[in-house]
């Protein structure tokens, strides 16, 4: 039987395995105990090339004034996706979370997200975190870890006084330090994918684990990130390991796989007017490929003429600025293009995760390396999606 997704330390006994459909394992297993191949199954079958974007004349122009218009959607495992309630639209004047007693959080299970302005300037910080479920076996809910991490990411970004010097890894590192210092969090672990974007169009992303992001530009996949894993279903993860569990693991001769913000993969990107940035937990990536996400994004961007076809190829529509404003799409639930995109991606990932006849990226990877498991269909999990539509005010006047 395959080990389930590995956490940061849970399976203390070298003989403990959980079923493939349950949760990731903590990082308590040693490398010798995790012999499964750690290939990047998101790359399988891709028809596009990954590349780090280079600075272009478009984004380096002095007239550029980039804004990130951001929405989010989420659905906890075992719950119905409520398209009226499980949405969030970012308003810079109203932060998602602050450093104060935490009285509530999105009903997103062990997945979490954050969106914040950086200081009082035009820059934005946003991303997702995925609490590693294998800690449940030790009586620890990783949701506390992931949601606290995002709460600190948001508040630290807001409190930053020098937006030009705020790096994605530094932001993640400070938030992790705050979580470790929080006496209410006794243990747990989480992946994280964190972005900081400024008004010149420069975006820096720190990705640790198997959450990730994709950049879509003019009906094409411009970039998508690769997951970091120690072994199959064993992502890199930030973690707090209670002393008792750490001592127990040493009895069995295993060294915990503890990862830190310094282990995150950091990439730099230039974003342009009309780009769509999708940050998501593995509840999306295990069930939908980046090309399938492109189909969803293109359906709405082209349908609302935010992207338009012409003799010169695909161009950005004139209505993008208006469509991405609050109320730009008057509907009962989504009121902006970015919120509609987040809703559509979450809904499609939810449907794919529950479809026993539709093999997603996770199922295809299992079939490749573990054919005896006869695993088919989607992988049920918490889902969290943050979508940023990039708008240049100099292009739209919006």
KEKOLDREN-437888 format. One record per residue (C-alpha): residue in three letters; residue number from 0; x, y, z. Coordinates in pm, 1 decimal, always signed. Layout:
% residues N
res; n; c1; c2; c3
ALA; NUM; X; Y; Z
...
//
This chain:
% residues 398
res; n; c1; c2; c3
UNK; 0; +0.0; +0.0; +0.0
UNK; 1; +130.9; +343.9; -87.7
UNK; 2; +219.5; +588.8; +186.3
UNK; 3; -11.5; +886.3; +185.6
UNK; 4; +107.7; +1240.8; +154.3
UNK; 5; +387.0; +1286.0; +399.0
UNK; 6; +379.4; +1553.7; +658.0
UNK; 7; +654.4; +1696.8; +857.6
UNK; 8; +686.7; +1421.7; +1107.2
UNK; 9; +385.8; +1212.8; +1177.6
UNK; 10; +459.9; +851.7; +1101.6
UNK; 11; +687.0; +776.2; +1390.0
UNK; 12; +701.0; +405.1; +1330.5
UNK; 13; +892.9; +291.3; +1023.0
UNK; 14; +611.1; +42.9; +964.8
UNK; 15; +326.6; +293.6; +967.9
UNK; 16; +160.3; +356.1; +632.8
UNK; 17; -170.1; +520.6; +550.7
UNK; 18; -393.1; +469.4; +252.8
UNK; 19; -331.3; +655.9; -70.4
UNK; 20; -658.0; +844.4; -44.3
UNK; 21; -609.1; +982.7; +304.1
UNK; 22; -349.7; +1250.2; +363.8
UNK; 23; +9.0; +1349.7; +312.3
UNK; 24; +263.3; +1211.0; +555.5
UNK; 25; +455.4; +1427.6; +791.9
UNK; 26; +826.9; +1459.5; +758.0
UNK; 27; +903.6; +1200.1; +1017.8
UNK; 28; +999.6; +938.3; +765.4
UNK; 29; +1361.9; +913.8; +671.8
UNK; 30; +1472.5; +919.3; +310.1
UNK; 31; +1534.8; +545.4; +328.4
UNK; 32; +1173.6; +495.4; +432.3
UNK; 33; +1044.3; +695.7; +135.1
UNK; 34; +1192.1; +520.9; -168.4
UNK; 35; +911.1; +624.3; -401.3
UNK; 36; +1017.0; +829.2; -704.5
UNK; 37; +971.2; +1203.3; -660.7
UNK; 38; +912.1; +1299.0; -1020.8
UNK; 39; +724.3; +1612.8; -1111.1
UNK; 40; +390.4; +1478.5; -1229.0
UNK; 41; +263.8; +1823.4; -1315.7
UNK; 42; +515.7; +1830.1; -1599.3
UNK; 43; +389.1; +1508.5; -1755.2
UNK; 44; +233.1; +1562.6; -2092.1
UNK; 45; +282.8; +1936.8; -2103.2
UNK; 46; +275.9; +2086.4; -2446.7
UNK; 47; +432.6; +2415.0; -2341.1
UNK; 48; +771.8; +2511.7; -2206.8
UNK; 49; +838.0; +2650.6; -1862.6
UNK; 50; +1057.8; +2954.0; -1852.1
UNK; 51; +1134.0; +3239.8; -1617.9
UNK; 52; +1001.8; +3554.6; -1772.8
UNK; 53; +1249.3; +3828.7; -1852.3
UNK; 54; +1193.6; +4199.2; -1813.3
UNK; 55; +1031.3; +4348.8; -2118.4
UNK; 56; +1000.8; +4700.0; -2250.7
UNK; 57; +631.2; +4686.9; -2166.5
UNK; 58; +684.8; +4649.6; -1793.6
UNK; 59; +992.0; +4866.2; -1766.0
UNK; 60; +828.6; +5172.5; -1917.1
UNK; 61; +806.7; +5464.4; -1678.4
UNK; 62; +434.8; +5498.9; -1751.0
UNK; 63; +358.9; +5153.8; -1612.6
UNK; 64; +133.9; +5150.0; -1306.1
UNK; 65; +46.3; +4790.2; -1234.8
UNK; 66; -240.2; +4696.3; -1004.3
UNK; 67; -327.9; +4346.3; -883.0
UNK; 68; -701.8; +4292.3; -864.2
UNK; 69; -747.4; +3982.7; -654.6
UNK; 70; -1020.8; +3736.4; -565.6
UNK; 71; -1027.1; +3398.5; -393.6
UNK; 72; -1248.4; +3091.4; -367.2
UNK; 73; -1221.9; +2782.8; -148.1
UNK; 74; -1393.2; +2456.9; -63.6
UNK; 75; -1316.8; +2227.6; +225.9
UNK; 76; -1299.0; +1853.9; +174.5
UNK; 77; -1630.0; +1690.3; +261.6
UNK; 78; -1825.2; +2012.6; +222.1
UNK; 79; -2034.2; +2133.2; -67.3
UNK; 80; -1886.8; +2424.2; -259.4
UNK; 81; -2109.6; +2719.6; -176.4
UNK; 82; -2061.9; +2965.2; -460.6
UNK; 83; -2241.3; +3238.8; -266.5
UNK; 84; -2031.3; +3220.2; +48.9
UNK; 85; -1699.5; +3052.9; -32.7
UNK; 86; -1564.0; +3356.8; -218.1
UNK; 87; -1349.8; +3653.1; -118.8
UNK; 88; -1287.8; +3977.3; -305.8
UNK; 89; -992.0; +4187.6; -194.3
UNK; 90; -1049.5; +4543.0; -83.1
UNK; 91; -719.5; +4716.2; +11.3
UNK; 92; -901.7; +4914.1; +279.1
UNK; 93; -1021.2; +4596.8; +450.6
UNK; 94; -751.4; +4344.1; +533.0
UNK; 95; -837.8; +3974.5; +540.9
UNK; 96; -665.6; +3930.7; +876.6
UNK; 97; -475.9; +4137.0; +1129.7
UNK; 98; -264.8; +4072.9; +1435.8
UNK; 99; -545.8; +4044.0; +1684.8
UNK; 100; -735.7; +3756.1; +1848.0
UNK; 101; -834.9; +3530.5; +1560.4
UNK; 102; -1210.2; +3494.0; +1589.3
UNK; 103; -1283.3; +3338.8; +1254.9
UNK; 104; -1138.5; +3207.3; +931.6
UNK; 105; -1264.5; +3089.2; +594.9
UNK; 106; -1431.4; +2747.9; +591.9
UNK; 107; -1150.9; +2609.6; +377.6
UNK; 108; -1039.5; +2313.2; +585.1
UNK; 109; -663.0; +2287.2; +622.2
UNK; 110; -607.7; +2511.1; +320.1
UNK; 111; -566.2; +2883.2; +378.9
UNK; 112; -496.9; +3199.1; +181.5
UNK; 113; -397.2; +3559.9; +236.4
UNK; 114; -422.8; +3883.7; +39.8
UNK; 115; -278.4; +4213.4; +158.1
UNK; 116; -151.0; +4545.3; +37.6
UNK; 117; +214.9; +4608.0; +123.8
UNK; 118; +223.6; +4895.6; +367.6
UNK; 119; +11.4; +5179.4; +237.0
UNK; 120; +146.6; +5154.7; -116.1
UNK; 121; +21.0; +4996.2; -439.1
UNK; 122; +217.5; +4672.0; -400.7
UNK; 123; +32.9; +4352.8; -305.8
UNK; 124; +120.1; +4030.9; -126.4
UNK; 125; -89.4; +3718.6; -166.2
UNK; 126; -72.6; +3340.9; -171.6
UNK; 127; -190.2; +3008.9; -33.3
UNK; 128; -88.1; +2755.5; +233.0
UNK; 129; -187.6; +2391.5; +270.6
UNK; 130; -185.8; +2233.7; +615.4
UNK; 131; -48.7; +1879.5; +599.1
UNK; 132; -324.0; +1643.3; +704.3
UNK; 133; -110.1; +1355.0; +831.0
UNK; 134; -68.8; +1533.9; +1162.8
UNK; 135; -423.5; +1427.2; +1247.8
UNK; 136; -286.7; +1090.8; +1360.6
UNK; 137; -103.4; +1270.9; +1641.2
UNK; 138; -408.0; +1471.3; +1742.1
UNK; 139; -283.5; +1791.5; +1577.0
UNK; 140; -491.5; +1992.2; +1332.4
UNK; 141; -261.6; +2151.3; +1074.3
UNK; 142; -538.1; +2395.4; +986.9
UNK; 143; -428.7; +2595.9; +1290.4
UNK; 144; -77.4; +2614.8; +1145.0
UNK; 145; -171.8; +2707.5; +788.2
UNK; 146; -431.9; +2967.2; +885.1
UNK; 147; -198.2; +3126.6; +1140.5
UNK; 148; +76.6; +3135.9; +879.4
UNK; 149; -150.3; +3321.8; +637.2
UNK; 150; -273.8; +3555.7; +908.6
UNK; 151; +86.6; +3651.6; +983.4
UNK; 152; +174.2; +3683.0; +615.4
UNK; 153; -109.5; +3931.3; +568.9
UNK; 154; -40.3; +4139.7; +878.6
UNK; 155; +337.5; +4149.2; +825.4
UNK; 156; +292.7; +4264.2; +465.9
UNK; 157; +51.7; +4535.4; +574.6
UNK; 158; +289.3; +4654.9; +844.5
UNK; 159; +590.1; +4667.7; +610.3
UNK; 160; +722.4; +5021.8; +569.0
UNK; 161; +952.8; +4965.2; +271.6
UNK; 162; +766.2; +4786.8; -6.2
UNK; 163; +1065.2; +4796.4; -241.4
UNK; 164; +1270.1; +4579.2; -6.3
UNK; 165; +1005.6; +4323.1; +88.3
UNK; 166; +1097.2; +3986.1; -60.7
UNK; 167; +864.0; +3687.4; -81.0
UNK; 168; +1102.5; +3457.8; +107.9
UNK; 169; +1163.0; +3720.3; +378.5
UNK; 170; +788.6; +3762.8; +421.2
UNK; 171; +746.0; +3384.6; +453.1
UNK; 172; +1035.2; +3360.5; +697.3
UNK; 173; +894.7; +3625.5; +931.2
UNK; 174; +547.9; +3471.2; +923.6
UNK; 175; +692.8; +3127.0; +1004.8
UNK; 176; +890.8; +3276.1; +1294.9
UNK; 177; +568.3; +3425.3; +1429.7
UNK; 178; +390.3; +3089.8; +1404.4
UNK; 179; +671.7; +2913.9; +1591.7
UNK; 180; +645.8; +3177.6; +1866.0
UNK; 181; +269.9; +3129.1; +1896.2
UNK; 182; +213.2; +2921.2; +2209.9
UNK; 183; -134.2; +2823.3; +2091.1
UNK; 184; +15.2; +2622.0; +1803.5
UNK; 185; +173.0; +2309.8; +1947.4
UNK; 186; +259.1; +2141.1; +1619.4
UNK; 187; +164.8; +2084.3; +1259.3
UNK; 188; +295.5; +2164.0; +914.9
UNK; 189; +210.0; +2343.3; +593.7
UNK; 190; +324.8; +2409.9; +241.1
UNK; 191; +318.3; +2769.1; +114.4
UNK; 192; +325.5; +2966.4; -208.4
UNK; 193; +377.3; +3338.0; -145.1
UNK; 194; +395.2; +3629.7; -389.3
UNK; 195; +488.8; +3996.2; -362.6
UNK; 196; +408.6; +4212.8; -665.2
UNK; 197; +490.5; +4580.8; -708.7
UNK; 198; +354.8; +4856.7; -927.9
UNK; 199; +636.5; +4830.4; -1182.8
UNK; 200; +520.4; +4482.6; -1278.8
UNK; 201; +783.0; +4284.5; -1089.1
UNK; 202; +651.8; +3973.9; -912.8
UNK; 203; +858.6; +3759.5; -676.8
UNK; 204; +730.0; +3419.7; -568.8
UNK; 205; +855.5; +3189.8; -292.3
UNK; 206; +715.6; +2838.8; -327.2
UNK; 207; +774.4; +2564.2; -72.5
UNK; 208; +603.5; +2229.3; -123.9
UNK; 209; +333.0; +2123.9; -365.5
UNK; 210; +111.3; +2428.0; -370.9
UNK; 211; +198.3; +2644.2; -668.9
UNK; 212; +106.8; +2906.0; -924.2
UNK; 213; +63.6; +2961.1; -1296.2
UNK; 214; +86.0; +3274.4; -1508.3
UNK; 215; -146.4; +3295.5; -1807.7
UNK; 216; -88.4; +3550.1; -2082.6
UNK; 217; -303.4; +3607.3; -2390.1
UNK; 218; -451.2; +3258.7; -2416.8
UNK; 219; -127.6; +3076.5; -2331.7
UNK; 220; +48.1; +2925.9; -2030.1
UNK; 221; +335.7; +3166.6; -1976.2
UNK; 222; +477.2; +2998.2; -1665.3
UNK; 223; +383.9; +2735.3; -1410.9
UNK; 224; +576.2; +2636.4; -1102.3
UNK; 225; +719.3; +2297.6; -1015.1
UNK; 226; +640.4; +2132.4; -681.0
UNK; 227; +909.5; +2052.7; -425.7
UNK; 228; +889.1; +1699.2; -289.9
UNK; 229; +1113.6; +1470.7; -87.0
UNK; 230; +939.1; +1168.2; -236.9
UNK; 231; +606.7; +1083.7; -394.9
UNK; 232; +325.0; +1258.0; -204.7
UNK; 233; +578.9; +1394.7; +42.8
UNK; 234; +605.5; +1771.9; -9.1
UNK; 235; +847.6; +2014.2; +143.2
UNK; 236; +676.4; +2169.0; +443.1
UNK; 237; +725.0; +2413.6; +722.9
UNK; 238; +659.2; +2243.1; +1053.5
UNK; 239; +659.3; +2257.6; +1431.1
UNK; 240; +754.4; +1924.8; +1584.9
UNK; 241; +647.5; +1869.7; +1946.7
UNK; 242; +937.0; +1741.9; +2161.7
UNK; 243; +757.0; +1416.1; +2248.2
UNK; 244; +706.4; +1326.1; +1883.6
UNK; 245; +1063.6; +1421.3; +1800.7
UNK; 246; +1195.9; +1198.3; +2082.5
UNK; 247; +973.8; +910.8; +1970.0
UNK; 248; +1098.2; +934.2; +1613.1
UNK; 249; +1456.8; +914.8; +1730.2
UNK; 250; +1378.8; +588.3; +1908.6
UNK; 251; +1290.8; +440.4; +1571.5
UNK; 252; +1604.3; +586.5; +1413.0
UNK; 253; +1434.8; +826.3; +1172.8
UNK; 254; +1526.9; +1188.3; +1119.5
UNK; 255; +1238.3; +1429.0; +1060.6
UNK; 256; +1226.9; +1600.7; +722.9
UNK; 257; +1211.7; +1957.3; +849.5
UNK; 258; +1204.5; +2230.1; +586.9
UNK; 259; +1243.7; +2602.7; +633.4
UNK; 260; +1169.2; +2920.9; +438.1
UNK; 261; +1529.8; +2918.1; +313.8
UNK; 262; +1444.1; +2596.9; +125.1
UNK; 263; +1171.7; +2765.5; -78.1
UNK; 264; +1219.8; +2803.3; -451.6
UNK; 265; +1226.0; +3176.9; -532.9
UNK; 266; +1150.2; +3299.4; -885.4
UNK; 267; +1113.1; +3645.8; -1035.5
UNK; 268; +862.9; +3734.7; -1305.9
UNK; 269; +748.7; +4033.5; -1504.0
UNK; 270; +375.7; +4069.6; -1530.1
UNK; 271; +186.2; +4259.7; -1797.8
UNK; 272; -150.0; +4419.4; -1845.4
UNK; 273; -398.7; +4137.8; -1900.5
UNK; 274; -201.2; +3860.1; -1728.6
UNK; 275; -390.4; +3621.4; -1502.5
UNK; 276; -206.1; +3475.5; -1200.8
UNK; 277; -348.0; +3163.8; -1036.2
UNK; 278; -217.6; +3050.4; -695.8
UNK; 279; -362.6; +2723.5; -567.4
UNK; 280; -314.3; +2438.2; -325.1
UNK; 281; -264.0; +2082.0; -442.4
UNK; 282; -639.0; +2020.8; -432.9
UNK; 283; -628.7; +2195.8; -770.5
UNK; 284; -296.7; +2070.5; -909.9
UNK; 285; -368.8; +1704.8; -825.5
UNK; 286; -689.7; +1721.1; -1028.7
UNK; 287; -631.7; +1974.2; -1307.2
UNK; 288; -333.4; +2029.7; -1533.1
UNK; 289; -209.8; +2377.7; -1618.7
UNK; 290; -348.9; +2335.9; -1969.7
UNK; 291; -690.9; +2253.0; -1825.9
UNK; 292; -666.7; +2566.5; -1612.1
UNK; 293; -583.9; +2762.2; -1927.1
UNK; 294; -905.8; +2637.3; -2086.4
UNK; 295; -1105.3; +2767.5; -1788.8
UNK; 296; -925.2; +3101.9; -1779.7
UNK; 297; -954.3; +3150.9; -2155.4
UNK; 298; -1324.1; +3064.3; -2156.9
UNK; 299; -1399.3; +3355.4; -1924.6
UNK; 300; -1135.6; +3601.5; -2042.2
UNK; 301; -1239.1; +3562.6; -2406.0
UNK; 302; -1608.1; +3529.3; -2321.8
UNK; 303; -1606.8; +3868.3; -2147.6
UNK; 304; -1370.5; +4011.8; -2411.1
UNK; 305; -1096.7; +4075.0; -2157.6
UNK; 306; -884.5; +3890.8; -2414.4
UNK; 307; -974.9; +3940.9; -2778.9
UNK; 308; -874.0; +3764.3; -3096.9
UNK; 309; -753.8; +3970.6; -3392.3
UNK; 310; -544.3; +3944.3; -3707.9
UNK; 311; -241.9; +4008.9; -3487.4
UNK; 312; -332.5; +3729.1; -3247.7
UNK; 313; -479.0; +3759.1; -2899.7
UNK; 314; -479.7; +4107.0; -2746.3
UNK; 315; -604.5; +4258.5; -2420.9
UNK; 316; -958.5; +4393.2; -2444.2
UNK; 317; -1040.3; +4753.5; -2362.3
UNK; 318; -1289.9; +4650.9; -2092.6
UNK; 319; -1040.8; +4464.2; -1873.5
UNK; 320; -1011.4; +4752.0; -1625.8
UNK; 321; -1386.1; +4783.7; -1581.6
UNK; 322; -1446.4; +4407.3; -1564.0
UNK; 323; -1190.8; +4362.7; -1286.2
UNK; 324; -1337.8; +4636.6; -1068.1
UNK; 325; -1579.8; +4547.9; -790.7
UNK; 326; -1920.0; +4535.5; -958.6
UNK; 327; -1762.9; +4504.1; -1302.6
UNK; 328; -1962.4; +4184.1; -1356.1
UNK; 329; -2301.6; +4239.6; -1191.0
UNK; 330; -2406.1; +3898.6; -1063.3
UNK; 331; -2555.0; +3759.2; -746.2
UNK; 332; -2226.4; +3601.9; -633.2
UNK; 333; -1919.1; +3711.0; -828.9
UNK; 334; -1894.9; +4081.0; -897.9
UNK; 335; -1555.4; +4093.8; -1068.5
UNK; 336; -1362.0; +3900.9; -1329.8
UNK; 337; -1101.7; +3770.6; -1083.0
UNK; 338; -1364.7; +3641.6; -839.7
UNK; 339; -1546.6; +3469.6; -1124.1
UNK; 340; -1223.6; +3301.3; -1235.2
UNK; 341; -1146.3; +3183.1; -879.6
UNK; 342; -1499.7; +3048.1; -849.7
UNK; 343; -1479.5; +2864.6; -1183.3
UNK; 344; -1142.3; +2703.1; -1108.8
UNK; 345; -1250.4; +2592.8; -761.8
UNK; 346; -1574.9; +2447.5; -894.1
UNK; 347; -1400.2; +2256.8; -1173.1
UNK; 348; -1132.8; +2121.0; -937.7
UNK; 349; -1402.9; +2014.2; -690.9
UNK; 350; -1595.1; +1830.4; -963.0
UNK; 351; -1278.5; +1662.7; -1093.7
UNK; 352; -1175.8; +1551.5; -744.3
UNK; 353; -1506.3; +1366.8; -702.3
UNK; 354; -1515.3; +1213.5; -1049.3
UNK; 355; -1408.8; +847.9; -1034.0
UNK; 356; -1385.6; +827.6; -1413.7
UNK; 357; -1165.7; +1129.3; -1477.2
UNK; 358; -799.3; +1062.1; -1412.8
UNK; 359; -619.9; +1378.8; -1307.7
UNK; 360; -243.8; +1442.9; -1275.2
UNK; 361; -226.7; +1264.9; -939.4
UNK; 362; -400.7; +951.6; -1068.8
UNK; 363; -175.6; +940.1; -1374.1
UNK; 364; +132.5; +958.8; -1155.8
UNK; 365; +10.4; +675.2; -934.7
UNK; 366; -64.1; +462.3; -1241.5
UNK; 367; +285.6; +526.6; -1374.0
UNK; 368; +482.8; +435.3; -1064.4
UNK; 369; +235.0; +214.8; -873.4
UNK; 370; +30.7; +27.0; -1137.1
UNK; 371; -66.2; -240.3; -884.0
UNK; 372; -270.3; +19.0; -690.4
UNK; 373; -526.4; +45.8; -973.2
UNK; 374; -595.4; +405.3; -874.0
UNK; 375; -841.9; +599.2; -1089.0
UNK; 376; -1037.3; +920.7; -1069.5
UNK; 377; -977.4; +1242.7; -883.8
UNK; 378; -814.6; +1303.8; -547.5
UNK; 379; -1051.3; +1449.1; -288.7
UNK; 380; -889.0; +1728.8; -90.5
UNK; 381; -935.9; +2080.7; +40.4
UNK; 382; -918.9; +2339.1; -238.5
UNK; 383; -806.9; +2700.3; -224.4
UNK; 384; -755.8; +2936.1; -520.4
UNK; 385; -632.6; +3296.5; -537.2
UNK; 386; -658.7; +3475.2; -872.2
UNK; 387; -495.3; +3807.7; -956.7
UNK; 388; -585.6; +3992.2; -1275.7
UNK; 389; -306.7; +4231.9; -1369.2
UNK; 390; -422.0; +4577.3; -1478.5
UNK; 391; -206.2; +4865.4; -1599.5
UNK; 392; -378.9; +5191.9; -1520.2
UNK; 393; -184.5; +5362.3; -1797.5
UNK; 394; -353.3; +5126.0; -2044.9
UNK; 395; -708.1; +5156.5; -1912.8
UNK; 396; -730.8; +5472.3; -1710.1
UNK; 397; -901.8; +5252.6; -1448.0
//
